[in-house]
Amino acid sequence: MRLLFFSTKSYEQALFTEQLDSSRHSFTFLEPRLTLETVPLVTEAEAVCVFVNDELNEKVLAELAERGVRLVLLRCAGFNQVDLVAAERLGLQVARVPEYSPHAVAEHTLALMLSLNRRTHRAYLRTREFNFNLAGLMGFDLYGKRVGIVGFGKIGCCVARIMQGLGCDVRVHDPFAAEPAPEGIRFSELAPLLETSDVITLHCPLNPDTHHLIDGAAFAQMKPGVMLINTSRGGLVDAKAAIAALKSGKLGYLGLDVYEEEADLFFQDLSDRVIPDDVFARLMTFPNVLITAHQAFFTREAMARIVSTTLANLDGFERGAVPQENLVTACRRQGS
């Protein structure tokens, strides 16, 4: 099949090139995101392979179908960027990587918690300048603290086990949880979880029901000085409301690996440019905010799984048998 990749970097291109069977598939790698402006780059392709910030709205999908595309391969688990109703109507099949490494994201979540709490990122910069003063670096024991986990899919479950191992009191909220909570972990309604948690971490999908799940009203319910971590999707958090909560002291720590308007920022070097996003620039001014650029998934193990599953989806489509658990349809609820 003729396959066109969007939003690729050199490290991805190398991994896919190693595994792609060039005798059966022809493939082209592009660095730009897929948008309505870049869709004309699709010529003589039967399939496109896209990532988290590519745009697959109705207009883009219609253009893809018009140009002969039959398959959309997602190099990710989430599919909030795809208009699935339009895809089905246009006869486009959509396949994803439902699980690559929940441990990778869970461990990065812990890294954000510990870095924010103990200010290791700030301490590193100080000691680089031979400043060994401890003022402003005091943290707190995670042991015994209540950690609220919103979303209890595979990643949320991994986070719960990690926090249990640290001696935390773990509460989880997920109205669609398929499995019972492990021993020592309790399910909770969202409101009491927000009200009583010392640390809140988000691991739910982004959909119309969860967009801006954490908004001004949610922040108002939280304990003063709470820590909030988001390694799921940026749209779960209203960034302007987060700024107001940081300014008031309601939000004591904010760790983000995702951002609602990240598409124009992340996965590229903008160090020599002025960032036009005033909200993001304001977030970066707070000493109790730590932002990483959507790297929670980025481990060797996760990348290997993304490559192998994506290519298995491609081969499966060619044989007429994409694994059912990898197919995405309009009626499917998004997993964590």
C-alpha positions as CSV (number, residue, x, y, z in Angstrom):
1,M,0.0,0.0,0.0
2,R,1.0,3.6,-0.5
3,L,1.3,5.2,2.9
4,L,1.9,8.9,3.8
5,F,3.1,9.9,7.3
6,F,2.3,13.3,8.8
7,S,3.9,14.9,11.9
8,T,7.0,12.7,11.8
9,K,10.4,13.4,13.4
10,S,13.7,11.8,12.6
11,Y,13.5,9.3,15.5
12,E,10.1,8.0,14.3
13,Q,11.2,7.8,10.7
14,A,14.2,5.6,11.6
15,L,12.0,3.3,13.7
16,F,9.4,2.9,11.0
17,T,11.9,2.5,8.2
18,E,13.5,-0.4,10.1
19,Q,10.2,-2.3,10.3
20,L,8.3,-1.3,7.1
21,D,8.4,-3.9,4.4
22,S,9.4,-1.8,1.3
23,S,8.6,-4.7,-1.0
24,R,4.9,-4.6,0.0
25,H,4.4,-0.9,1.0
26,S,5.7,2.4,-0.4
27,F,5.9,5.2,2.2
28,T,6.7,8.9,2.5
29,F,7.4,10.8,5.7
30,L,6.3,14.4,6.1
31,E,7.1,16.7,9.1
32,P,4.1,19.1,8.8
33,R,0.9,18.4,10.6
34,L,-2.1,17.3,8.6
35,T,-4.5,20.2,8.3
36,L,-6.8,21.6,5.7
37,E,-3.8,23.6,4.4
38,T,-1.5,20.6,4.1
39,V,-4.0,18.0,2.8
40,P,-3.0,18.8,-0.8
41,L,0.3,17.0,0.0
42,V,-1.7,13.8,-0.2
43,T,-1.3,12.4,-3.7
44,E,-1.6,8.8,-4.7
45,A,-1.8,7.6,-1.1
46,E,-4.1,4.9,0.1
47,A,-3.5,5.4,3.7
48,V,-2.3,8.3,6.0
49,C,-0.6,7.9,9.4
50,V,-1.1,10.7,11.8
51,F,-0.4,11.8,15.4
52,V,-2.1,13.5,18.3
53,N,-2.2,17.1,16.9
54,D,-3.1,16.3,13.3
55,E,-6.5,17.6,12.3
56,L,-9.0,15.1,11.0
57,N,-12.2,17.1,10.9
58,E,-15.0,16.6,8.3
59,K,-13.4,18.8,5.7
60,V,-10.0,17.2,6.0
61,L,-11.5,13.7,5.9
62,A,-13.6,14.6,2.9
63,E,-10.4,15.8,1.1
64,L,-8.6,12.6,2.0
65,A,-11.4,10.4,0.7
66,E,-11.6,12.5,-2.5
67,R,-7.8,11.8,-3.0
68,G,-8.2,8.1,-2.7
69,V,-7.3,7.5,1.0
70,R,-9.1,4.5,2.5
71,L,-7.3,4.1,5.9
72,V,-6.4,6.5,8.7
73,L,-3.7,5.1,11.0
74,L,-3.4,6.8,14.4
75,R,0.0,6.6,16.2
76,C,-1.7,7.1,19.5
77,A,-4.5,5.8,21.7
78,G,-6.7,8.9,21.8
79,F,-8.9,9.7,18.9
80,N,-10.5,13.0,19.9
81,Q,-8.9,14.7,16.9
82,V,-11.0,12.6,14.5
83,D,-14.6,13.2,13.3
84,L,-15.6,9.6,13.5
85,V,-19.1,10.2,12.2
86,A,-17.7,11.8,9.0
87,A,-15.1,9.1,8.7
88,E,-17.7,6.3,8.7
89,R,-19.9,8.3,6.2
90,L,-17.0,8.7,3.9
91,G,-16.0,5.1,4.1
92,L,-12.7,5.7,5.8
93,Q,-11.5,3.1,8.3
94,V,-9.7,4.4,11.4
95,A,-7.3,2.3,13.5
96,R,-5.3,3.3,16.6
97,V,-2.7,2.0,19.0
98,P,-5.0,1.3,22.0
99,E,-2.1,0.5,24.4
100,Y,1.6,1.2,23.9
101,S,3.0,1.6,27.5
102,P,0.7,2.7,30.3
103,H,3.8,2.4,32.5
104,A,5.5,5.1,30.5
105,V,2.8,7.7,31.1
106,A,2.3,6.6,34.7
107,E,6.0,6.9,35.5
108,H,6.1,10.4,33.9
109,T,3.1,11.4,36.0
110,L,5.1,10.4,39.1
111,A,8.1,12.3,37.8
112,L,6.0,15.5,37.5
113,M,4.6,15.0,41.0
114,L,8.0,14.5,42.6
115,S,9.7,17.3,40.7
116,L,7.0,19.8,41.6
117,N,6.9,18.7,45.2
118,R,10.7,18.7,45.8
119,R,11.5,21.4,43.3
120,T,14.2,19.3,41.7
121,H,14.0,21.2,38.4
122,R,14.7,24.5,40.3
123,A,17.3,22.9,42.5
124,Y,19.2,21.7,39.5
125,L,19.4,25.2,38.0
126,R,20.6,26.6,41.3
127,T,23.4,24.1,41.8
128,R,24.5,24.6,38.2
129,E,25.3,28.2,39.4
130,F,26.8,27.0,42.7
131,N,23.9,28.3,44.6
132,F,23.3,25.7,47.4
133,N,20.7,27.6,49.4
134,L,17.7,25.5,50.3
135,A,15.3,28.4,50.7
136,G,12.1,27.9,48.7
137,L,12.8,24.2,48.1
138,M,10.8,22.7,50.9
139,G,8.4,19.9,49.9
140,F,6.0,17.6,51.6
141,D,5.8,13.9,52.3
142,L,3.6,12.1,49.7
143,Y,3.2,9.3,52.2
144,G,-0.2,9.4,53.8
145,K,-1.6,12.0,51.3
146,R,-4.8,11.5,49.4
147,V,-4.3,11.1,45.7
148,G,-7.4,11.5,43.4
149,I,-7.2,9.8,40.0
150,V,-9.7,10.8,37.4
151,G,-9.9,8.0,34.8
152,F,-9.3,4.4,35.7
153,G,-8.1,2.8,32.5
154,K,-4.8,1.1,32.1
155,I,-2.8,4.3,32.8
156,G,-4.9,5.3,35.8
157,C,-4.6,1.8,37.2
158,C,-0.8,1.9,36.9
159,V,-0.7,5.3,38.6
160,A,-2.9,4.0,41.4
161,R,-0.6,1.1,42.1
162,I,2.4,3.4,42.1
163,M,0.8,5.8,44.6
164,Q,-0.3,2.9,46.7
165,G,3.3,1.8,46.9
166,L,4.3,5.3,48.2
167,G,1.8,4.9,51.0
168,C,-0.8,7.3,49.6
169,D,-4.6,7.1,50.2
170,V,-5.9,6.5,46.7
171,R,-9.3,7.5,45.4
172,V,-10.4,7.0,41.8
173,H,-13.3,8.4,39.7
174,D,-14.4,6.8,36.5
175,P,-18.1,6.2,35.7
176,F,-17.2,3.8,32.9
177,A,-14.6,1.7,34.8
178,A,-14.8,-1.9,33.6
179,E,-12.9,-3.4,36.5
180,P,-13.4,-3.2,40.2
181,A,-10.8,-1.2,42.2
182,P,-7.9,-3.2,43.6
183,E,-7.7,-3.7,47.4
184,G,-7.1,-0.5,49.2
185,I,-8.4,1.8,46.4
186,R,-11.8,3.3,46.6
187,F,-14.1,4.6,43.9
188,S,-15.5,8.1,44.5
189,E,-17.8,10.6,42.9
190,L,-16.0,13.5,41.2
191,A,-17.0,16.2,43.7
192,P,-15.8,14.6,46.9
193,L,-12.6,13.5,45.1
194,L,-11.9,17.1,44.1
195,E,-12.8,18.4,47.6
196,T,-10.6,16.0,49.6
197,S,-7.5,15.2,47.5
198,D,-4.1,16.6,48.1
199,V,-3.0,15.6,44.6
200,I,-5.3,15.2,41.6
201,T,-4.1,13.5,38.4
202,L,-6.0,13.2,35.2
203,H,-6.1,10.1,33.0
204,C,-9.4,10.2,31.3
205,P,-10.1,10.7,27.5
206,L,-11.0,14.0,26.0
207,N,-14.6,14.1,24.6
208,P,-17.5,16.6,24.8
209,D,-18.3,15.4,28.3
210,T,-14.8,15.9,29.7
211,H,-13.8,19.1,27.8
212,H,-12.7,21.6,30.5
213,L,-13.6,19.1,33.2
214,I,-11.3,21.1,35.4
215,D,-12.7,24.6,35.1
216,G,-13.2,27.5,37.5
217,A,-16.0,25.6,39.4
218,A,-13.8,22.5,39.8
219,F,-10.9,24.6,41.1
220,A,-13.3,26.2,43.6
221,Q,-14.1,22.7,45.1
222,M,-10.5,21.8,45.6
223,K,-8.4,22.1,48.8
224,P,-6.1,25.2,49.0
225,G,-2.7,24.4,47.7
226,V,-3.7,21.3,45.8
227,M,-1.4,19.7,43.2
228,L,-2.9,19.1,39.7
229,I,-1.2,16.8,37.1
230,N,-2.4,16.3,33.5
231,T,-0.7,13.8,31.3
232,S,-3.8,13.0,29.3
233,R,-5.2,15.6,26.9
234,G,-4.8,19.4,27.2
235,G,-8.5,20.1,26.7
236,L,-9.4,18.6,30.1
237,V,-8.1,21.7,31.8
238,D,-9.3,25.2,31.3
239,A,-5.9,26.9,31.3
240,K,-7.3,30.4,32.0
241,A,-9.1,29.0,35.1
242,A,-5.8,27.4,36.1
243,I,-4.0,30.7,36.0
244,A,-6.7,32.3,38.2
245,A,-6.4,29.4,40.6
246,L,-2.6,29.7,40.7
247,K,-2.8,33.5,41.3
248,S,-5.3,33.0,44.2
249,G,-3.2,30.2,45.8
250,K,-6.0,27.6,45.4
251,L,-3.7,25.7,43.0
252,G,-0.4,25.1,44.7
253,Y,1.3,23.0,42.1
254,L,0.5,22.4,38.4
255,G,2.2,19.8,36.3
256,L,1.3,19.6,32.6
257,D,2.5,17.3,29.8
258,V,-0.3,18.4,27.6
259,Y,-1.9,21.8,26.7
260,E,-5.1,22.6,24.9
261,E,-3.4,24.7,22.2
262,E,-0.2,22.6,22.0
263,A,-0.5,21.9,18.3
264,D,1.3,25.1,17.4
265,L,3.9,24.7,20.1
266,F,5.0,21.1,20.9
267,F,7.3,18.8,19.0
268,Q,9.3,21.7,17.4
269,D,12.1,24.0,18.4
270,L,10.7,27.5,18.9
271,S,13.6,28.8,21.1
272,D,14.5,31.6,18.7
273,R,10.9,32.9,18.3
274,V,8.4,34.9,20.3
275,I,5.6,32.7,21.5
276,P,2.3,34.3,20.5
277,D,0.2,32.2,23.0
278,D,-0.3,34.6,25.9
279,V,-2.0,31.9,28.1
280,F,0.9,29.5,27.7
281,A,3.5,32.3,28.3
282,R,1.7,33.3,31.5
283,L,1.7,29.7,32.7
284,M,5.5,29.6,32.2
285,T,6.0,32.5,34.6
286,F,4.8,30.7,37.7
287,P,7.5,29.0,39.8
288,N,5.1,26.3,40.9
289,V,4.3,25.2,37.3
290,L,6.2,22.5,35.4
291,I,5.4,21.8,31.8
292,T,6.9,19.1,29.6
293,A,6.1,18.9,25.9
294,H,3.9,15.8,25.5
295,Q,6.7,13.4,26.3
296,A,5.0,11.2,28.9
297,F,4.6,8.4,26.3
298,F,8.2,8.7,25.0
299,T,10.1,5.6,26.0
300,R,11.9,3.0,23.8
301,E,9.3,0.4,24.8
302,A,6.3,2.6,24.0
303,M,7.8,3.7,20.6
304,A,8.5,0.1,19.6
305,R,4.8,-0.8,20.5
306,I,3.5,2.1,18.5
307,V,5.5,1.1,15.5
308,S,4.6,-2.6,15.6
309,T,0.9,-2.0,16.2
310,T,0.6,0.7,13.5
311,L,2.2,-1.6,11.0
312,A,0.0,-4.5,12.1
313,N,-3.0,-2.3,11.5
314,L,-1.7,-1.5,8.0
315,D,-1.2,-5.2,7.2
316,G,-4.5,-6.1,8.7
317,F,-6.3,-3.6,6.6
318,E,-4.7,-5.0,3.5
319,R,-5.9,-8.5,4.5
320,G,-9.3,-7.2,5.5
321,A,-8.8,-8.1,9.1
322,V,-7.7,-5.1,11.3
323,P,-7.7,-6.3,15.0
324,Q,-11.1,-5.4,16.3
325,E,-9.7,-3.8,19.5
326,N,-7.7,-1.4,17.3
327,L,-10.6,-0.2,15.2
328,V,-12.3,3.1,16.1
329,T,-15.9,3.8,15.3
330,A,-18.3,6.6,16.0
331,C,-20.1,4.6,18.7
332,R,-16.9,3.6,20.6
333,R,-16.1,5.3,23.9
334,Q,-12.6,6.5,24.1
335,G,-10.3,4.7,26.5
336,S,-7.7,6.2,28.9
